């Protein structure tokens, strides 16, 4: 895990729509509800929420979340995005992470 690189940011709290991510407390809320994430999903959300609208390729997410020298399959990224979506959408809310077919994923 590349926590150091992933968590270096000018801000400690990021907001997107009704999602609030607090890096210092390692806490995520959606619509005021605490969202429980694994460490991989948390780091992935940090990357996405720091750059809303940016389309992340699977390879770029692997570099950001696991490190440039990691041997992680593209399908592994898909699995963790699915877990992140499930955690963020335990209510009737829409999925904030969109798939850009043939490219990767984006927040918003």
Phi and psi restraints in degrees (range 20) as a CNS / XPLOR table:
assign (resid 1 and name C) (resid 2 and name N)
       (resid 2 and name CA) (resid 2 and name C) 1.0 -108.0 20.0 2
assign (resid 2 and name N) (resid 2 and name CA)
       (resid 2 and name C) (resid 3 and name N) 1.0 63.5 20.0 2
assign (resid 2 and name C) (resid 3 and name N)
       (resid 3 and name CA) (resid 3 and name C) 1.0 -58.6 20.0 2
assign (resid 3 and name N) (resid 3 and name CA)
       (resid 3 and name C) (resid 4 and name N) 1.0 -45.7 20.0 2
assign (resid 3 and name C) (resid 4 and name N)
       (resid 4 and name CA) (resid 4 and name C) 1.0 -55.6 20.0 2
assign (resid 4 and name N) (resid 4 and name CA)
       (resid 4 and name C) (resid 5 and name N) 1.0 -51.8 20.0 2
assign (resid 4 and name C) (resid 5 and name N)
       (resid 5 and name CA) (resid 5 and name C) 1.0 -68.8 20.0 2
assign (resid 5 and name N) (resid 5 and name CA)
       (resid 5 and name C) (resid 6 and name N) 1.0 -39.4 20.0 2
assign (resid 5 and name C) (resid 6 and name N)
       (resid 6 and name CA) (resid 6 and name C) 1.0 -69.7 20.0 2
assign (resid 6 and name N) (resid 6 and name CA)
       (resid 6 and name C) (resid 7 and name N) 1.0 -29.7 20.0 2
assign (resid 6 and name C) (resid 7 and name N)
       (resid 7 and name CA) (resid 7 and name C) 1.0 -101.4 20.0 2
assign (resid 7 and name N) (resid 7 and name CA)
       (resid 7 and name C) (resid 8 and name N) 1.0 3.1 20.0 2
assign (resid 7 and name C) (resid 8 and name N)
       (resid 8 and name CA) (resid 8 and name C) 1.0 -76.4 20.0 2
assign (resid 8 and name N) (resid 8 and name CA)
       (resid 8 and name C) (resid 9 and name N) 1.0 116.4 20.0 2
assign (resid 8 and name C) (resid 9 and name N)
       (resid 9 and name CA) (resid 9 and name C) 1.0 -155.7 20.0 2
assign (resid 9 and name N) (resid 9 and name CA)
       (resid 9 and name C) (resid 10 and name N) 1.0 155.0 20.0 2
assign (resid 9 and name C) (resid 10 and name N)
       (resid 10 and name CA) (resid 10 and name C) 1.0 -72.7 20.0 2
assign (resid 10 and name N) (resid 10 and name CA)
       (resid 10 and name C) (resid 11 and name N) 1.0 -27.5 20.0 2
assign (resid 10 and name C) (resid 11 and name N)
       (resid 11 and name CA) (resid 11 and name C) 1.0 -107.6 20.0 2
assign (resid 11 and name N) (resid 11 and name CA)
       (resid 11 and name C) (resid 12 and name N) 1.0 151.2 20.0 2
assign (resid 11 and name C) (resid 12 and name N)
       (resid 12 and name CA) (resid 12 and name C) 1.0 -103.7 20.0 2
assign (resid 12 and name N) (resid 12 and name CA)
       (resid 12 and name C) (resid 13 and name N) 1.0 -17.3 20.0 2
assign (resid 12 and name C) (resid 13 and name N)
       (resid 13 and name CA) (resid 13 and name C) 1.0 -126.9 20.0 2
assign (resid 13 and name N) (resid 13 and name CA)
       (resid 13 and name C) (resid 14 and name N) 1.0 128.0 20.0 2
assign (resid 13 and name C) (resid 14 and name N)
       (resid 14 and name CA) (resid 14 and name C) 1.0 -116.5 20.0 2
assign (resid 14 and name N) (resid 14 and name CA)
       (resid 14 and name C) (resid 15 and name N) 1.0 143.1 20.0 2
assign (resid 14 and name C) (resid 15 and name N)
       (resid 15 and name CA) (resid 15 and name C) 1.0 -129.3 20.0 2
assign (resid 15 and name N) (resid 15 and name CA)
       (resid 15 and name C) (resid 16 and name N) 1.0 138.0 20.0 2
assign (resid 15 and name C) (resid 16 and name N)
       (resid 16 and name CA) (resid 16 and name C) 1.0 -143.5 20.0 2
assign (resid 16 and name N) (resid 16 and name CA)
       (resid 16 and name C) (resid 17 and name N) 1.0 118.4 20.0 2
assign (resid 16 and name C) (resid 17 and name N)
       (resid 17 and name CA) (resid 17 and name C) 1.0 54.1 20.0 2
assign (resid 17 and name N) (resid 17 and name CA)
       (resid 17 and name C) (resid 18 and name N) 1.0 -120.1 20.0 2
assign (resid 17 and name C) (resid 18 and name N)
       (resid 18 and name CA) (resid 18 and name C) 1.0 -103.4 20.0 2
assign (resid 18 and name N) (resid 18 and name CA)
       (resid 18 and name C) (resid 19 and name N) 1.0 17.9 20.0 2
assign (resid 18 and name C) (resid 19 and name N)
       (resid 19 and name CA) (resid 19 and name C) 1.0 -101.0 20.0 2
assign (resid 19 and name N) (resid 19 and name CA)
       (resid 19 and name C) (resid 20 and name N) 1.0 129.5 20.0 2
assign (resid 19 and name C) (resid 20 and name N)
       (resid 20 and name CA) (resid 20 and name C) 1.0 -123.6 20.0 2
assign (resid 20 and name N) (resid 20 and name CA)
       (resid 20 and name C) (resid 21 and name N) 1.0 123.8 20.0 2
assign (resid 20 and name C) (resid 21 and name N)
       (resid 21 and name CA) (resid 21 and name C) 1.0 -116.8 20.0 2
assign (resid 21 and name N) (resid 21 and name CA)
       (resid 21 and name C) (resid 22 and name N) 1.0 120.6 20.0 2
assign (resid 21 and name C) (resid 22 and name N)
       (resid 22 and name CA) (resid 22 and name C) 1.0 -107.9 20.0 2
assign (resid 22 and name N) (resid 22 and name CA)
       (resid 22 and name C) (resid 23 and name N) 1.0 107.1 20.0 2
assign (resid 22 and name C) (resid 23 and name N)
       (resid 23 and name CA) (resid 23 and name C) 1.0 -66.6 20.0 2
assign (resid 23 and name N) (resid 23 and name CA)
       (resid 23 and name C) (resid 24 and name N) 1.0 -42.6 20.0 2
assign (resid 23 and name C) (resid 24 and name N)
       (resid 24 and name CA) (resid 24 and name C) 1.0 -61.5 20.0 2
assign (resid 24 and name N) (resid 24 and name CA)
       (resid 24 and name C) (resid 25 and name N) 1.0 -41.4 20.0 2
assign (resid 24 and name C) (resid 25 and name N)
       (resid 25 and name CA) (resid 25 and name C) 1.0 -91.4 20.0 2
assign (resid 25 and name N) (resid 25 and name CA)
       (resid 25 and name C) (resid 26 and name N) 1.0 -4.5 20.0 2
assign (resid 25 and name C) (resid 26 and name N)
       (resid 26 and name CA) (resid 26 and name C) 1.0 52.8 20.0 2
assign (resid 26 and name N) (resid 26 and name CA)
       (resid 26 and name C) (resid 27 and name N) 1.0 49.3 20.0 2
assign (resid 26 and name C) (resid 27 and name N)
       (resid 27 and name CA) (resid 27 and name C) 1.0 -129.9 20.0 2
assign (resid 27 and name N) (resid 27 and name CA)
       (resid 27 and name C) (resid 28 and name N) 1.0 142.1 20.0 2
assign (resid 27 and name C) (resid 28 and name N)
       (resid 28 and name CA) (resid 28 and name C) 1.0 -127.7 20.0 2
assign (resid 28 and name N) (resid 28 and name CA)
       (resid 28 and name C) (resid 29 and name N) 1.0 136.4 20.0 2
assign (resid 28 and name C) (resid 29 and name N)
       (resid 29 and name CA) (resid 29 and name C) 1.0 -127.6 20.0 2
assign (resid 29 and name N) (resid 29 and name CA)
       (resid 29 and name C) (resid 30 and name N) 1.0 144.8 20.0 2
assign (resid 29 and name C) (resid 30 and name N)
       (resid 30 and name CA) (resid 30 and name C) 1.0 -130.9 20.0 2
assign (resid 30 and name N) (resid 30 and name CA)
       (resid 30 and name C) (resid 31 and name N) 1.0 123.4 20.0 2
assign (resid 30 and name C) (resid 31 and name N)
       (resid 31 and name CA) (resid 31 and name C) 1.0 53.4 20.0 2
assign (resid 31 and name N) (resid 31 and name CA)
       (resid 31 and name C) (resid 32 and name N) 1.0 38.0 20.0 2
assign (resid 31 and name C) (resid 32 and name N)
       (resid 32 and name CA) (resid 32 and name C) 1.0 82.5 20.0 2
assign (resid 32 and name N) (resid 32 and name CA)
       (resid 32 and name C) (resid 33 and name N) 1.0 -8.2 20.0 2
assign (resid 32 and name C) (resid 33 and name N)
       (resid 33 and name CA) (resid 33 and name C) 1.0 -94.8 20.0 2
assign (resid 33 and name N) (resid 33 and name CA)
       (resid 33 and name C) (resid 34 and name N) 1.0 133.9 20.0 2
assign (resid 33 and name C) (resid 34 and name N)
       (resid 34 and name CA) (resid 34 and name C) 1.0 -66.2 20.0 2
assign (resid 34 and name N) (resid 34 and name CA)
       (resid 34 and name C) (resid 35 and name N) 1.0 132.6 20.0 2
assign (resid 34 and name C) (resid 35 and name N)
       (resid 35 and name CA) (resid 35 and name C) 1.0 -111.2 20.0 2
assign (resid 35 and name N) (resid 35 and name CA)
       (resid 35 and name C) (resid 36 and name N) 1.0 125.1 20.0 2
assign (resid 35 and name C) (resid 36 and name N)
       (resid 36 and name CA) (resid 36 and name C) 1.0 -92.2 20.0 2
assign (resid 36 and name N) (resid 36 and name CA)
       (resid 36 and name C) (resid 37 and name N) 1.0 120.4 20.0 2
assign (resid 36 and name C) (resid 37 and name N)
       (resid 37 and name CA) (resid 37 and name C) 1.0 -124.3 20.0 2
assign (resid 37 and name N) (resid 37 and name CA)
       (resid 37 and name C) (resid 38 and name N) 1.0 149.3 20.0 2
assign (resid 37 and name C) (resid 38 and name N)
       (resid 38 and name CA) (resid 38 and name C) 1.0 -74.8 20.0 2
assign (resid 38 and name N) (resid 38 and name CA)
       (resid 38 and name C) (resid 39 and name N) 1.0 167.9 20.0 2
assign (resid 38 and name C) (resid 39 and name N)
       (resid 39 and name CA) (resid 39 and name C) 1.0 -63.0 20.0 2
assign (resid 39 and name N) (resid 39 and name CA)
       (resid 39 and name C) (resid 40 and name N) 1.0 -37.3 20.0 2
assign (resid 39 and name C) (resid 40 and name N)
       (resid 40 and name CA) (resid 40 and name C) 1.0 -65.5 20.0 2
assign (resid 40 and name N) (resid 40 and name CA)
       (resid 40 and name C) (resid 41 and name N) 1.0 -45.0 20.0 2
assign (resid 40 and name C) (resid 41 and name N)
       (resid 41 and name CA) (resid 41 and name C) 1.0 -66.8 20.0 2
assign (resid 41 and name N) (resid 41 and name CA)
       (resid 41 and name C) (resid 42 and name N) 1.0 -35.3 20.0 2
assign (resid 41 and name C) (resid 42 and name N)
       (resid 42 and name CA) (resid 42 and name C) 1.0 -62.7 20.0 2
assign (resid 42 and name N) (resid 42 and name CA)
       (resid 42 and name C) (resid 43 and name N) 1.0 -48.5 20.0 2
assign (resid 42 and name C) (resid 43 and name N)
       (resid 43 and name CA) (resid 43 and name C) 1.0 -63.8 20.0 2
assign (resid 43 and name N) (resid 43 and name CA)
       (resid 43 and name C) (resid 44 and name N) 1.0 -37.6 20.0 2
assign (resid 43 and name C) (resid 44 and name N)
       (resid 44 and name CA) (resid 44 and name C) 1.0 -63.4 20.0 2
assign (resid 44 and name N) (resid 44 and name CA)
       (resid 44 and name C) (resid 45 and name N) 1.0 -42.8 20.0 2
assign (resid 44 and name C) (resid 45 and name N)
       (resid 45 and name CA) (resid 45 and name C) 1.0 -65.6 20.0 2
assign (resid 45 and name N) (resid 45 and name CA)
       (resid 45 and name C) (resid 46 and name N) 1.0 -36.4 20.0 2
assign (resid 45 and name C) (resid 46 and name N)
       (resid 46 and name CA) (resid 46 and name C) 1.0 -56.8 20.0 2
assign (resid 46 and name N) (resid 46 and name CA)
       (resid 46 and name C) (resid 47 and name N) 1.0 -48.6 20.0 2
assign (resid 46 and name C) (resid 47 and name N)
       (resid 47 and name CA) (resid 47 and name C) 1.0 -59.0 20.0 2
assign (resid 47 and name N) (resid 47 and name CA)
       (resid 47 and name C) (resid 48 and name N) 1.0 -45.7 20.0 2
assign (resid 47 and name C) (resid 48 and name N)
       (resid 48 and name CA) (resid 48 and name C) 1.0 -68.4 20.0 2
assign (resid 48 and name N) (resid 48 and name CA)
       (resid 48 and name C) (resid 49 and name N) 1.0 -41.4 20.0 2
assign (resid 48 and name C) (resid 49 and name N)
       (resid 49 and name CA) (resid 49 and name C) 1.0 -77.7 20.0 2
assign (resid 49 and name N) (resid 49 and name CA)
       (resid 49 and name C) (resid 50 and name N) 1.0 -23.5 20.0 2
assign (resid 49 and name C) (resid 50 and name N)
       (resid 50 and name CA) (resid 50 and name C) 1.0 -68.1 20.0 2
assign (resid 50 and name N) (resid 50 and name CA)
       (resid 50 and name C) (resid 51 and name N) 1.0 -25.6 20.0 2
assign (resid 50 and name C) (resid 51 and name N)
       (resid 51 and name CA) (resid 51 and name C) 1.0 -134.5 20.0 2
assign (resid 51 and name N) (resid 51 and name CA)
       (resid 51 and name C) (resid 52 and name N) 1.0 63.5 20.0 2
assign (resid 51 and name C) (resid 52 and name N)
       (resid 52 and name CA) (resid 52 and name C) 1.0 -58.3 20.0 2
assign (resid 52 and name N) (resid 52 and name CA)
       (resid 52 and name C) (resid 53 and name N) 1.0 137.2 20.0 2
assign (resid 52 and name C) (resid 53 and name N)
       (resid 53 and name CA) (resid 53 and name C) 1.0 90.2 20.0 2
assign (resid 53 and name N) (resid 53 and name CA)
       (resid 53 and name C) (resid 54 and name N) 1.0 -22.0 20.0 2
assign (resid 53 and name C) (resid 54 and name N)
       (resid 54 and name CA) (resid 54 and name C) 1.0 -70.2 20.0 2
assign (resid 54 and name N) (resid 54 and name CA)
       (resid 54 and name C) (resid 55 and name N) 1.0 133.7 20.0 2
assign (resid 54 and name C) (resid 55 and name N)
       (resid 55 and name CA) (resid 55 and name C) 1.0 -87.5 20.0 2
assign (resid 55 and name N) (resid 55 and name CA)
       (resid 55 and name C) (resid 56 and name N) 1.0 120.2 20.0 2
assign (resid 55 and name C) (resid 56 and name N)
       (resid 56 and name CA) (resid 56 and name C) 1.0 -98.0 20.0 2
assign (resid 56 and name N) (resid 56 and name CA)
       (resid 56 and name C) (resid 57 and name N) 1.0 125.5 20.0 2
assign (resid 56 and name C) (resid 57 and name N)
       (resid 57 and name CA) (resid 57 and name C) 1.0 -72.3 20.0 2
assign (resid 57 and name N) (resid 57 and name CA)
       (resid 57 and name C) (resid 58 and name N) 1.0 160.8 20.0 2
assign (resid 57 and name C) (resid 58 and name N)
       (resid 58 and name CA) (resid 58 and name C) 1.0 -60.3 20.0 2
assign (resid 58 and name N) (resid 58 and name CA)
       (resid 58 and name C) (resid 59 and name N) 1.0 -41.1 20.0 2
assign (resid 58 and name C) (resid 59 and name N)
       (resid 59 and name CA) (resid 59 and name C) 1.0 -61.9 20.0 2
assign (resid 59 and name N) (resid 59 and name CA)
       (resid 59 and name C) (resid 60 and name N) 1.0 -40.4 20.0 2
assign (resid 59 and name C) (resid 60 and name N)
       (resid 60 and name CA) (resid 60 and name C) 1.0 -66.5 20.0 2
assign (resid 60 and name N) (resid 60 and name CA)
       (resid 60 and name C) (resid 61 and name N) 1.0 -38.1 20.0 2
assign (resid 60 and name C) (resid 61 and name N)
       (resid 61 and name CA) (resid 61 and name C) 1.0 -66.9 20.0 2
assign (resid 61 and name N) (resid 61 and name CA)
       (resid 61 and name C) (resid 62 and name N) 1.0 -38.8 20.0 2
assign (resid 61 and name C) (resid 62 and name N)
       (resid 62 and name CA) (resid 62 and name C) 1.0 -59.3 20.0 2
assign (resid 62 and name N) (resid 62 and name CA)
       (resid 62 and name C) (resid 63 and name N) 1.0 -47.4 20.0 2
assign (resid 62 and name C) (resid 63 and name N)
       (resid 63 and name CA) (resid 63 and name C) 1.0 -58.7 20.0 2
assign (resid 63 and name N) (resid 63 and name CA)
       (resid 63 and name C) (resid 64 and name N) 1.0 -44.4 20.0 2
assign (resid 63 and name C) (resid 64 and name N)
       (resid 64 and name CA) (resid 64 and name C) 1.0 -71.7 20.0 2
assign (resid 64 and name N) (resid 64 and name CA)
       (resid 64 and name C) (resid 65 and name N) 1.0 -42.4 20.0 2
assign (resid 64 and name C) (resid 65 and name N)
       (resid 65 and name CA) (resid 65 and name C) 1.0 -87.1 20.0 2
assign (resid 65 and name N) (resid 65 and name CA)
       (resid 65 and name C) (resid 66 and name N) 1.0 -44.4 20.0 2
assign (resid 65 and name C) (resid 66 and name N)
       (resid 66 and name CA) (resid 66 and name C) 1.0 -104.2 20.0 2
assign (resid 66 and name N) (resid 66 and name CA)
       (resid 66 and name C) (resid 67 and name N) 1.0 -19.1 20.0 2
assign (resid 66 and name C) (resid 67 and name N)
       (resid 67 and name CA) (resid 67 and name C) 1.0 106.4 20.0 2
assign (resid 67 and name N) (resid 67 and name CA)
       (resid 67 and name C) (resid 68 and name N) 1.0 152.2 20.0 2
assign (resid 67 and name C) (resid 68 and name N)
       (resid 68 and name CA) (resid 68 and name C) 1.0 -63.5 20.0 2
assign (resid 68 and name N) (resid 68 and name CA)
       (resid 68 and name C) (resid 69 and name N) 1.0 -24.9 20.0 2
assign (resid 68 and name C) (resid 69 and name N)
       (resid 69 and name CA) (resid 69 and name C) 1.0 -97.2 20.0 2
assign (resid 69 and name N) (resid 69 and name CA)
       (resid 69 and name C) (resid 70 and name N) 1.0 8.7 20.0 2
assign (resid 69 and name C) (resid 70 and name N)
       (resid 70 and name CA) (resid 70 and name C) 1.0 -74.4 20.0 2
assign (resid 70 and name N) (resid 70 and name CA)
       (resid 70 and name C) (resid 71 and name N) 1.0 147.6 20.0 2
assign (resid 70 and name C) (resid 71 and name N)
       (resid 71 and name CA) (resid 71 and name C) 1.0 -105.8 20.0 2
assign (resid 71 and name N) (resid 71 and name CA)
       (resid 71 and name C) (resid 72 and name N) 1.0 83.0 20.0 2
assign (resid 71 and name C) (resid 72 and name N)
       (resid 72 and name CA) (resid 72 and name C) 1.0 -121.0 20.0 2
assign (resid 72 and name N) (resid 72 and name CA)
       (resid 72 and name C) (resid 73 and name N) 1.0 131.0 20.0 2
assign (resid 72 and name C) (resid 73 and name N)
       (resid 73 and name CA) (resid 73 and name C) 1.0 -75.8 20.0 2
assign (resid 73 and name N) (resid 73 and name CA)
       (resid 73 and name C) (resid 74 and name N) 1.0 152.6 20.0 2
assign (resid 73 and name C) (resid 74 and name N)
       (resid 74 and name CA) (resid 74 and name C) 1.0 -58.4 20.0 2
assign (resid 74 and name N) (resid 74 and name CA)
       (resid 74 and name C) (resid 75 and name N) 1.0 -35.9 20.0 2
assign (resid 74 and name C) (resid 75 and name N)
       (resid 75 and name CA) (resid 75 and name C) 1.0 -63.0 20.0 2
assign (resid 75 and name N) (resid 75 and name CA)
       (resid 75 and name C) (resid 76 and name N) 1.0 -30.7 20.0 2
assign (resid 75 and name C) (resid 76 and name N)
       (resid 76 and name CA) (resid 76 and name C) 1.0 -62.0 20.0 2
assign (resid 76 and name N) (resid 76 and name CA)
       (resid 76 and name C) (resid 77 and name N) 1.0 -39.8 20.0 2
assign (resid 76 and name C) (resid 77 and name N)
       (resid 77 and name CA) (resid 77 and name C) 1.0 -60.7 20.0 2
assign (resid 77 and name N) (resid 77 and name CA)
       (resid 77 and name C) (resid 78 and name N) 1.0 -45.1 20.0 2
assign (resid 77 and name C) (resid 78 and name N)
       (resid 78 and name CA) (resid 78 and name C) 1.0 -59.0 20.0 2
assign (resid 78 and name N) (resid 78 and name CA)
       (resid 78 and name C) (resid 79 and name N) 1.0 -41.1 20.0 2
assign (resid 78 and name C) (resid 79 and name N)
       (resid 79 and name CA) (resid 79 and name C) 1.0 -63.4 20.0 2
assign (resid 79 and name N) (resid 79 and name CA)
       (resid 79 and name C) (resid 80 and name N) 1.0 -44.3 20.0 2
assign (resid 79 and name C) (resid 80 and name N)
       (resid 80 and name CA) (resid 80 and name C) 1.0 -70.9 20.0 2
assign (resid 80 and name N) (resid 80 and name CA)
       (resid 80 and name C) (resid 81 and name N) 1.0 -33.6 20.0 2
assign (resid 80 and name C) (resid 81 and name N)
       (resid 81 and name CA) (resid 81 and name C) 1.0 -64.2 20.0 2
assign (resid 81 and name N) (resid 81 and name CA)
       (resid 81 and name C) (resid 82 and name N) 1.0 -41.7 20.0 2
assign (resid 81 and name C) (resid 82 and name N)
       (resid 82 and name CA) (resid 82 and name C) 1.0 -61.6 20.0 2
assign (resid 82 and name N) (resid 82 and name CA)
       (resid 82 and name C) (resid 83 and name N) 1.0 -41.7 20.0 2
assign (resid 82 and name C) (resid 83 and name N)
       (resid 83 and name CA) (resid 83 and name C) 1.0 -64.2 20.0 2
assign (resid 83 and name N) (resid 83 and name CA)
       (resid 83 and name C) (resid 84 and name N) 1.0 -41.1 20.0 2
assign (resid 83 and name C) (resid 84 and name N)
       (resid 84 and name CA) (resid 84 and name C) 1.0 -64.2 20.0 2
assign (resid 84 and name N) (resid 84 and name CA)
       (resid 84 and name C) (resid 85 and name N) 1.0 -44.9 20.0 2
assign (resid 84 and name C) (resid 85 and name N)
       (resid 85 and name CA) (resid 85 and name C) 1.0 -59.2 20.0 2
assign (resid 85 and name N) (resid 85 and name CA)
       (resid 85 and name C) (resid 86 and name N) 1.0 -46.2 20.0 2
assign (resid 85 and name C) (resid 86 and name N)
       (resid 86 and name CA) (resid 86 and name C) 1.0 -60.3 20.0 2
assign (resid 86 and name N) (resid 86 and name CA)
       (resid 86 and name C) (resid 87 and name N) 1.0 -43.8 20.0 2
assign (resid 86 and name C) (resid 87 and name N)
       (resid 87 and name CA) (resid 87 and name C) 1.0 -65.2 20.0 2
assign (resid 87 and name N) (resid 87 and name CA)
       (resid 87 and name C) (resid 88 and name N) 1.0 -38.7 20.0 2
assign (resid 87 and name C) (resid 88 and name N)
       (resid 88 and name CA) (resid 88 and name C) 1.0 -76.9 20.0 2
assign (resid 88 and name N) (resid 88 and name CA)
       (resid 88 and name C) (resid 89 and name N) 1.0 -17.8 20.0 2
assign (resid 88 and name C) (resid 89 and name N)
       (resid 89 and name CA) (resid 89 and name C) 1.0 -120.1 20.0 2
assign (resid 89 and name N) (resid 89 and name CA)
       (resid 89 and name C) (resid 90 and name N) 1.0 43.2 20.0 2
assign (resid 89 and name C) (resid 90 and name N)
       (resid 90 and name CA) (resid 90 and name C) 1.0 -76.5 20.0 2
assign (resid 90 and name N) (resid 90 and name CA)
       (resid 90 and name C) (resid 91 and name N) 1.0 -6.0 20.0 2
assign (resid 90 and name C) (resid 91 and name N)
       (resid 91 and name CA) (resid 91 and name C) 1.0 -109.3 20.0 2
assign (resid 91 and name N) (resid 91 and name CA)
       (resid 91 and name C) (resid 92 and name N) 1.0 -166.4 20.0 2
assign (resid 91 and name C) (resid 92 and name N)
       (resid 92 and name CA) (resid 92 and name C) 1.0 -83.2 20.0 2
assign (resid 92 and name N) (resid 92 and name CA)
       (resid 92 and name C) (resid 93 and name N) 1.0 18.9 20.0 2
assign (resid 92 and name C) (resid 93 and name N)
       (resid 93 and name CA) (resid 93 and name C) 1.0 -77.3 20.0 2
assign (resid 93 and name N) (resid 93 and name CA)
       (resid 93 and name C) (resid 94 and name N) 1.0 159.2 20.0 2
assign (resid 93 and name C) (resid 94 and name N)
       (resid 94 and name CA) (resid 94 and name C) 1.0 -76.8 20.0 2
assign (resid 94 and name N) (resid 94 and name CA)
       (resid 94 and name C) (resid 95 and name N) 1.0 162.8 20.0 2
assign (resid 94 and name C) (resid 95 and name N)
       (resid 95 and name CA) (resid 95 and name C) 1.0 -76.3 20.0 2
assign (resid 95 and name N) (resid 95 and name CA)
       (resid 95 and name C) (resid 96 and name N) 1.0 121.1 20.0 2
assign (resid 95 and name C) (resid 96 and name N)
       (resid 96 and name CA) (resid 96 and name C) 1.0 -79.6 20.0 2
assign (resid 96 and name N) (resid 96 and name CA)
       (resid 96 and name C) (resid 97 and name N) 1.0 -18.1 20.0 2
assign (resid 96 and name C) (resid 97 and name N)
       (resid 97 and name CA) (resid 97 and name C) 1.0 -98.0 20.0 2
assign (resid 97 and name N) (resid 97 and name CA)
       (resid 97 and name C) (resid 98 and name N) 1.0 121.5 20.0 2
assign (resid 97 and name C) (resid 98 and name N)
       (resid 98 and name CA) (resid 98 and name C) 1.0 -105.2 20.0 2
assign (resid 98 and name N) (resid 98 and name CA)
       (resid 98 and name C) (resid 99 and name N) 1.0 148.7 20.0 2
assign (resid 98 and name C) (resid 99 and name N)
       (resid 99 and name CA) (resid 99 and name C) 1.0 -90.1 20.0 2
assign (resid 99 and name N) (resid 99 and name CA)
       (resid 99 and name C) (resid 100 and name N) 1.0 130.9 20.0 2
assign (resid 99 and name C) (resid 100 and name N)
       (resid 100 and name CA) (resid 100 and name C) 1.0 -105.9 20.0 2
assign (resid 100 and name N) (resid 100 and name CA)
       (resid 100 and name C) (resid 101 and name N) 1.0 99.9 20.0 2
assign (resid 100 and name C) (resid 101 and name N)
       (resid 101 and name CA) (resid 101 and name C) 1.0 -55.3 20.0 2
assign (resid 101 and name N) (resid 101 and name CA)
       (resid 101 and name C) (resid 102 and name N) 1.0 132.0 20.0 2
assign (resid 101 and name C) (resid 102 and name N)
       (resid 102 and name CA) (resid 102 and name C) 1.0 80.5 20.0 2
assign (resid 102 and name N) (resid 102 and name CA)
       (resid 102 and name C) (resid 103 and name N) 1.0 -3.4 20.0 2
assign (resid 102 and name C) (resid 103 and name N)
       (resid 103 and name CA) (resid 103 and name C) 1.0 -123.7 20.0 2
assign (resid 103 and name N) (resid 103 and name CA)
       (resid 103 and name C) (resid 104 and name N) 1.0 -64.5 20.0 2
assign (resid 103 and name C) (resid 104 and name N)
       (resid 104 and name CA) (resid 104 and name C) 1.0 169.7 20.0 2
assign (resid 104 and name N) (resid 104 and name CA)
       (resid 104 and name C) (resid 105 and name N) 1.0 -131.0 20.0 2
assign (resid 104 and name C) (resid 105 and name N)
       (resid 105 and name CA) (resid 105 and name C) 1.0 -137.4 20.0 2
assign (resid 105 and name N) (resid 105 and name CA)
       (resid 105 and name C) (resid 106 and name N) 1.0 155.1 20.0 2
assign (resid 105 and name C) (resid 106 and name N)
       (resid 106 and name CA) (resid 106 and name C) 1.0 -146.5 20.0 2
assign (resid 106 and name N) (resid 106 and name CA)
       (resid 106 and name C) (resid 107 and name N) 1.0 152.6 20.0 2
assign (resid 106 and name C) (resid 107 and name N)
       (resid 107 and name CA) (resid 107 and name C) 1.0 -94.0 20.0 2
assign (resid 107 and name N) (resid 107 and name CA)
       (resid 107 and name C) (resid 108 and name N) 1.0 119.5 20.0 2
